[in-house]
């Protein structure tokens, strides 16, 4: 498979999982968390799916399209190792949905970051909230959620907290 085809499959899975997750949390209160702003595509998609929700974004350095940058009060800027532990005070309420897009192509680095992130994310989530991730975050208490039709197992992960 070409890298272009792989990219298309990844972003299609990402979109389909976010669409499904938005339906699952529709009637639950709470903000949304986005880990990795990148160029802002998934942040923009989350805004369109959940227009009445606050979306807090974790990003090391902003390089997004100007129309896809969150307001300053919703941007947790810096390394996750420095911003994540104090994030609860900024967010102010348990999150109902988290999208985690942290894959780097380096399996060892991905596993290390997932191991750091997972227990801290667990503390930020509300019971019944949904975590959509490009990595298996390995929290045993989280219940697997069926992936949308067409999303291959292991391409993306959906879990209910």
C-alpha positions in Angstrom: 0.0 0.0 0.0 1.3 3.4 -0.9 1.9 6.0 1.8 -0.9 8.1 0.3 -3.3 5.2 0.6 -2.2 4.6 4.2 -2.8 8.3 5.0 -6.3 8.2 3.4 -7.2 5.1 5.4 -5.9 6.7 8.6 -7.8 10.0 8.3 -10.9 8.2 7.1 -10.8 6.0 10.2 -10.1 9.1 12.3 -13.1 10.9 10.9 -15.4 7.9 11.2 -14.4 7.3 14.8 -14.9 11.0 15.8 -18.3 11.0 14.1 -19.3 7.9 16.1 -17.9 9.3 19.3 -19.8 12.6 18.9 -23.0 10.6 18.7 -22.1 8.6 21.8 -21.5 11.6 24.0 -24.2 13.8 22.6 -26.3 13.8 25.8 -23.4 13.8 28.3 -22.0 17.0 29.8 -18.4 18.0 29.6 -15.7 19.5 27.5 -13.6 17.8 24.7 -9.9 17.2 24.7 -7.7 17.2 21.6 -4.2 15.9 21.9 -2.2 17.1 19.0 -3.4 20.1 17.0 -1.2 19.6 14.0 -2.6 21.7 11.1 -6.0 21.8 12.9 -8.1 19.5 10.7 -9.5 17.3 13.5 -9.9 20.3 15.8 -12.0 21.9 13.1 -14.0 18.7 12.6 -14.7 18.4 16.3 -15.9 22.0 16.3 -18.3 21.2 13.6 -19.5 18.0 15.3 -19.9 19.5 18.8 -20.4 23.3 18.3 -21.6 24.0 21.8 -18.6 22.3 23.6 -15.4 23.8 24.8 -12.5 22.0 23.1 -9.2 22.1 25.0 -6.2 21.4 22.8 -2.8 20.1 23.9 0.0 21.1 21.5 3.7 21.5 21.7 3.9 24.3 19.2 1.1 25.8 17.1 1.5 25.4 13.3 -2.1 25.2 12.4 -4.1 27.0 9.7 -5.1 30.4 11.2 -8.8 29.5 11.1 -8.1 26.3 13.1 -6.4 27.7 16.2 -8.3 27.4 19.4 -8.7 30.5 21.7 -5.9 31.1 24.1 -7.9 29.9 27.1 -8.5 26.5 25.4 -4.9 26.0 24.3 -2.5 24.1 26.6 0.7 24.9 24.9 4.0 23.1 25.6 5.3 19.6 26.1 2.7 17.2 27.6 5.2 16.2 30.3 4.9 19.8 31.5 1.2 20.7 30.7 -0.7 17.5 31.5 -0.5 17.3 35.3 -2.0 20.8 35.8 -4.5 20.5 33.0 -7.5 19.7 35.3 -7.4 23.1 36.8 -7.6 24.7 33.3 -10.2 22.4 31.9 -12.4 22.8 35.0 -14.7 19.7 34.5 -14.3 16.1 33.6 -14.0 15.6 29.8 -16.6 13.7 27.9 -14.5 13.0 24.8 -10.8 12.9 24.1 -9.1 12.5 20.8 -5.5 11.4 21.0 -3.4 11.6 17.9 0.1 11.1 19.2 1.6 8.5 16.8 5.0 9.4 15.4 5.9 6.3 13.4 8.4 5.3 16.1 6.8 2.3 18.0 9.0 2.7 21.1 8.4 6.4 21.4 4.7 5.9 20.8 4.5 3.3 23.6 6.5 5.5 26.0 4.2 8.5 25.4 1.1 6.4 25.6 2.3 5.0 29.0 2.8 8.5 30.3 -0.4 9.9 28.9 -2.9 7.2 29.7 -3.1 7.4 33.5 -3.1 11.2 33.4 -5.9 11.2 30.8 -7.9 8.8 32.9 -8.0 11.4 35.7 -9.3 14.1 33.3 -12.2 12.0 31.8 -15.7 11.6 33.0 -17.3 8.2 33.6 -19.0 7.2 30.4 -16.7 9.5 28.3 -15.2 8.2 25.1 -11.5 8.2 24.2 -10.6 7.9 20.5 -6.9 7.3 19.9 -4.5 6.3 17.2 -2.6 4.3 19.9 -3.8 1.6 22.3 -3.6 3.4 25.6 -3.8 0.2 27.7 -6.2 1.3 30.5 -7.8 -2.0 31.5 -10.8 -0.3 33.1 -11.8 1.3 29.8 -14.4 -0.7 27.8 -13.8 -1.2 24.1 -16.4 0.4 21.9 -17.2 -1.1 18.5 -15.4 0.6 15.7 -17.4 2.1 12.8 -17.9 -0.1 9.8 -14.9 -0.1 7.6 -12.3 0.8 10.3 -9.8 -2.0 10.7 -9.0 -3.2 14.2 -5.7 -1.7 15.3 -6.0 1.3 12.9 -7.8 3.3 15.6 -9.1 2.6 19.1 -12.3 3.7 20.8 -12.8 3.1 24.6 -15.5 4.1 27.1 -14.2 5.3 30.4 
